[in-house]
Amino acid sequence: MLTILGRRDWNRPFCDGVSRRDFLKIGTLGLGALSLPQLLAAEEHGGTGSSRKSVILIYLVGGPPHQDILDLKPEAPPEIRGPFRPIRTNVPGIEICEHMPRLARMADKLVPVRSIVGAQADHDATQCYTGRQPLKAPPGGWPQLGSVVSKLQAARDRSVPPFVSLCYTCTHGPYNEPGPGYLGIAHDSLRPMGPARQDMVLQGVSREELGNRRALLAGLDRFRRETDASGKMRGMDAFTARAMDILTSPRLAEALDLSKEDPRVVERYGTGDENVHIDENGAPRVPQSFLLARRLVEAGARVVTLNYSKWDWHGHPYGSCFDRCREDLAVFDKGFSALIEDLHERGMADDVTVGVWGEFGRTPVINKNVGRDHWPRVACALMAGGGMKTGQVIGATDRLGGEAVDRPVTFPELFATLYRNLGIDANTTTIADLSGRPQYLVDDGAQPLAELV
């Protein structure tokens, strides 16, 4: 949490019982016990890019069925094709599932990718957030996209962190974000979802009162500042000042407050219950996260990640995968189309790249429990914005949807594209890991998808 009042420190309290050490402490927002001025000092080493480019990365927890969403096979046998039909879109030759009619009407603003290869076989969100295979990680682990961007570009706005995660915690550990890896806690995400969201405001403390405490803090530090011949204290004062900017600015808290949004816009996105996790161990089906992501990048965040529902449909005891898919696609279609529409209406489409994917595809053959099992040999993705050449499909699979037969795409290529859209060359930029060894941002010299740039 953002601890304003703090714990009582009876050994060295202020007159109101607030210790200086606890005054600017970050806890349950996912940043450990690192003080906010220390966090900002670490961030300073990452540079201060001024670009307004940003990424919204949406993880479909558990692996969505590509052949029931973006790559339908109506001519395949019944045990392959399932009950859904493809429908035409506003781009001749592109068809998607009938349960996404809103997205069908804006296919010119989208890029379905139907031929992702090289996916892992088991549930692990690492590849979806880093573009890397989890088993090949150096000590400390691979940093996810947002942590890398935090390191390289730092904050775009003084009062908004560069990397915000809207992901809900899943009880099945492998579904959760991998974290900052070897970059360390200074480049972890701000995590304002769930109970910690209430800590984004100054509870019980007015900004005027906080200003008085700031004066008190300045008085107590004056002696150190006057005796610090090296000038380091003066440098830290700047970070303390910026910490105050974050704590006292309403910008971040307001971005997370949907009551500030036009109710008609909220209705366009739809709502879900964040307390109901699909199949218990997945993420909740919360389309308002798409709206929060838009508001956050609008406020200044560079990378926003979120997880959406659970797509691991093996069949019974959870019911037919097609019943679940029909439910999820209807809500996704409404919320995601509203996001894309908003980005274009607000003039943000060239600056904000949106990527949607899960960890793998699903088996071509429907199993005996009326479900589809894990299928790492091919998967799908949906991309939009970022100034990319939309209104096209990348890749194709065979008649059964089991193998990529045209333009296979890898996760490193997807992430090279995201980095490129952020103004980062993933093949020339390196970051030192814990051993001091320089690590490129993507594997295998992967290049951005040429079709999109």
N, C-alpha and C positions, 0 to 999 in steps of 0.2 A: 504494500500500500504506500501511498504518499503520506508519510507520518508527519503531521503538522504539530499535533499536541505532544506525541511521544510518550515514553514511559517516564516515571519519576526517577530521578537519579539523586538519591538523598546525600550522596557524597559531594556532588558538584551541581546542584540545581540552580536554575535561574530563579528569580523571585516568584515566578508562577509555577515552579516545579518542572519546567521543561529543560532538559539537558541540551547543551549545544550539540553533542554528538548525535542525539536523536532528531535534531531539528529538521534536517534535510535528508531523511533516510528513505530509501526505496526498498520495499520488501515484496509483498505478494503479487506485484505486477510482473513477476518473472525475472527480476534483476538482482536476486539474492540480497546481500546486505551492503551493496555498493552505494556509497553516498552519491547524491545527484551531482554535486560539483566534481567528484572523481570521475563519474561516468562521462560528464561533458568534457573533462580534460582528456580522457582516453579517446573520445570521439574526435577531438580536435586534430589528432594525428591522421585522421582519414581524409582530410581535405574538406573543402567547402564548396562543392559544386553548386552552380546557380541554375542548372537546367530544371525545367518544369516537367521533365519526363518522369513517368511513374508506371508501376506494374500492379495489377490486381491479380493474384494467383489463387485460383479456386480448386480445391482438392475434393474430388468425389470419392468419399471414403469407401474403400473396399473393392473398387474396380468395376466400372460400369460396363454393361453389355453393348459392345459396339454395333452388333448386328440388329439390335432392337432400337437404336437411337439415330446413328448417323450413317450406317452402312447396311441398310436392309437388303435382304436377298429374296424378293418375292417369287422368283422362279425356282428357288431351291425346294427340296422335299419338305413336307410338313414338320418333320422332326428337326429340321434346321431353321426354317424361316420364322417359326412362331406365328402368333395371331395378328401382329401389327402390320399395317400397310404403309408404304411410302406415299408421301404427298409432294406435289410440285411446290417449288419455291418461286420467289420473284426473279430468280436467275435461271434461265433456260438450261436444262440438263442437270440441275442439282435437285435432289430429292432427299427429304429427311423424314423422320417418323411422324405419323399422323397426329400424335399427341403433343406436337410442338408447333401449332399453327401460327402463333405469334412470331416465332423465330423464322418460320417459313416465309413470312411476309417481309423479312429484313435480311434475307440471305446475302444480299449484296454488301452487307456490312460484316459478314462472317467468313471464316475460313475453317471448314471441317477438314481435319487431318485423319485419314482413314488407314494409315499404314505404319503405325508406330511399331518398331521392332526393338529387341534387346531389353525388354522389360523383365523384371524379376518374377520369380514363380510364386513367392510367398508375400503375405501382407507385410509391408514395411513402407511407411510414408517417406523415407529418406530420399528415394529416387524422385518422387514427385515434387519435393521442395529443393533439392540440390542438383538434380540431373545426374547424380552419381550412383553407382552401385554401392550399397552399404558395406559389402564385405571387403571392399578395396580401400577402405578409409585409412588415413594416417592416424597416429596417436592424437586423441582429442576429438576425432570425427570430422566429417565434412561440414563446413558451415553452409547454412541454407542461403538461398538467394538474398533475402532481406538483410542478413548479417553481412554478406559480402558488400552489398550496396552501402550499408551503414559505414563499413570500413573505408570504402573507396570514395564515397561522395558526401557522407555526413548529412547533416540536416539541411533541409531547404528553407525551413522557417524556424526561427529561434525557439518558438513555443510549441513546436510539434516534432516529436521524434521521427527519424527517417524511416523506421521500420515498426509497423504496428501489426500485431496478430489478432485477428478476430476468431481464431480457432477455439472451439470448445474442447475441453479435455475428454478423451474417450477412455473408457475403462479397459479397453484392449490396447495395451501399450504401443504396439507397432503402428497403430493408426495415428499416433501423435507426432507433431512436428519434431525434427531432430535437434533443433537448437542451434547455437552459434558455433558449435564445433571448436576447432583449434583457435578461432578468433577470440574466444573468451566472452565473459559475461558482459563486458562493455558494449558488445555488438549484438546482444540478445534483443528480442522484440519487446516492445511494450505490450502487455497483455491485459486489456481493460475489460474482458468479458467476465461474466459471472459475478460472484460476490465482491470482487475487487473493484467493480465499476463505481461503487459508492465512494471509494477513496479518491476519485478524481476531482472531488470538490473539497473546499476548505470547510469541513464539518465543524460547526460550532465556533469558527474563527472568521471574523470579517477581514476583508482585505486591509482595512484600516488598522486592525489589531496586528495583522501580520507585518504591516509596515512598521509599527512600533517595535516589534521584535527584531526586525531587520536593523533598526537603529541601535537596539541593544547589542545585537551581534557585532555590529560595526565598532561599538565602543569597547567590547571585550577583546576584539582583534587588534585594536589600535596599537597596543603595546608590542604585540608580535611583529606587526608591520613596521613599526619604527625601529625594531632591533634586528630586522632581517636585512643584513647588508647585501645579500645576493640578489634581492629583488624578487625572489620566488613568490613571496606572499602577495605582492602586487599582481603577479600573473594569476594566482589562484583567486584573487578577488574578482577577476573577470568571470571565472567559471561560477563563483557563488552568485554573482549578479545574474548570470544567465539562468541558473537554477531557480532564482526568484522569478524570472520572467516566465518560466514554465509553470511554476506553482500558482502564480497570481493571474496569469492570462486565462481568459475563458475559452480561448480558441479550440483547444483539444476537447475539453468537456462539452462544449456546444456541438462539436462535430459528432460526438457520440450520443447526443440527446435528440432523438427523433421527434420529440415534441416541438422542436424548432423547425421541422420540415412541414411543408404544405400537406395537410391531411390527404389531399387528392393524390399527391405524389406517393405517399405512404401506401395508399390503397392500390395504386398501380403495381407496386412491388409485391404486395401481399404480405401476410404475417404468418408466423409459426410459433409454436411454444418451445422456447429454449430449454425448458425443464423436461421435455419428452425426448429422450434419446432413442432413435430408431433401433430396434432389436437390442436395446439396453446398452450395448457396448460401442455403438457408432456415434455419430454426431447428430444433433437435432436437425430437423428440417426447418430451417429458419431463413426464408428469403429476404427478410429485412437486413440480413448481413450484407447483401449486395448493395443496399442503399447506404449502409454505414460505410462500406468500403469507398463508395463514390464520394461521400462527404469527407472522409479522411484524406483522400488524395487531393480533393479540392482545398482542404485546409493546409496541405503541405507535406503529407507523408509521401515518401518515395516508393515504398513497397508495402502493400497490405495483403496479408494471407488470410484465407478463411477455409473452413471445411464445411461440407454440406451433405447432410443425411448419411445413409449407409446403403451401398450398392452391391453388397456381397450376397447375392441371391442364389443360394444352392437349392432352394425349394423348401419343402416341408422341413421343420414344423412351422416355418414362418409364412406358409402359403405360397401360391404360385408366384414365380418371379415376375410374371407378366402383370399380375394384379399390383404388385409393389412398384413395378416400373411405370405403370399407368398413373399411379398416384404421384410418384416423384416427378415424372416428366411434366405433369400439369402444373405443379407448383414451380418447378424450375423454369418452365417456359414463360410463365408470367413474370417472375422476378428477374431472370436474366435478360429477357427482352426489354424490360423497363430500364435496366442498367445500361444496355447498349443505346437505347433511345435517348436516355439522359445525357450520356457522354457526347452524342452527336448534337443534341439540342443546345448544350452548354458550351460547345466549341472545344471540347476536351478530347475528342476521338483521336486526334493526331498525337496527343501527348501521353495518353493512357493506354497501355497494352494490357489486354485481358487474356489470360490463359486458363483453360479448364481441362483437367484430366484426372485419371485415377492411376492405380499402380499397374494394371494390366487389363486385357480384354477378357471375354468369356468364351467358353467352349462352343463351337458351332452346333454340336449335337445337344439337344435338350435332354437332361437326365431323367431318371425314373421318378424323381421327386418334383418334376415340373420346374426345374431350375437349370442354371448354367454354372459350370464350375470354372476354376481359374484357367486362364489361357494366356501365357506370357508371349506367345509367338506373334501376336498382333493385337494392337489396341488402337483407340481413337483419341482425338483431342478436338477442342474447339477454341479458335483464337479470334480476336477482334481488336480493333483500334490500332494504336501505335504508329499511325501513318502507313500501315501495311497495305498491300494490294489485296483487298478483300473481294468477295464475290466469286471465289474459286474454291475448288476442292483439290487437296493435295493427296496423292497416293490412291491406290486401289488394292482390293483383295480378290482372291479367287472366287469362284461361283458359290462356294460354301462359307465364305468369310473366315477362312482358317489360316490363310497365308497371304502375306503381302506380295503382290505380283507387279506392282508399279510404284516407283519412288518410295522405297522404304525410308522412314524417318526415325531418328534416334532421339532419346532424351537429351543427350548433349547438344544436338542441333536445335532442339526447342529452346534450351537455355541459352545457347549462343545467340539466338534470335532475341530473347528477352534482354540480354545484356547489351546487344547492339542497339536495341530501341531505347535503352537508357543512356546511350552514348559511351558504352564501355566495350573495348575490343577484348573479347574473352581469350583470344589466342596470343596476344602480346602482353596482357596484364597478368602479373603474378602476385601472390601473397605468400609470405613465409609461414610455414607451419611451425609447430612447437619445437621441431629440431632445427629450425632455421632454413629448411629446404624450401626453395620457391615452388609454389604450386600454381599451375594454370587454372583458370576458372571452369574449364570444361575438359572432358577427356577426349583423347584420340584426334586432337586438332580439329574438332567439329566446327563447321562454319554455320553462320546464320542461314536460314532457309532462303535460297536465292529467289524462289518464287514470290516471296513476300516483300523483298526490298527493292 
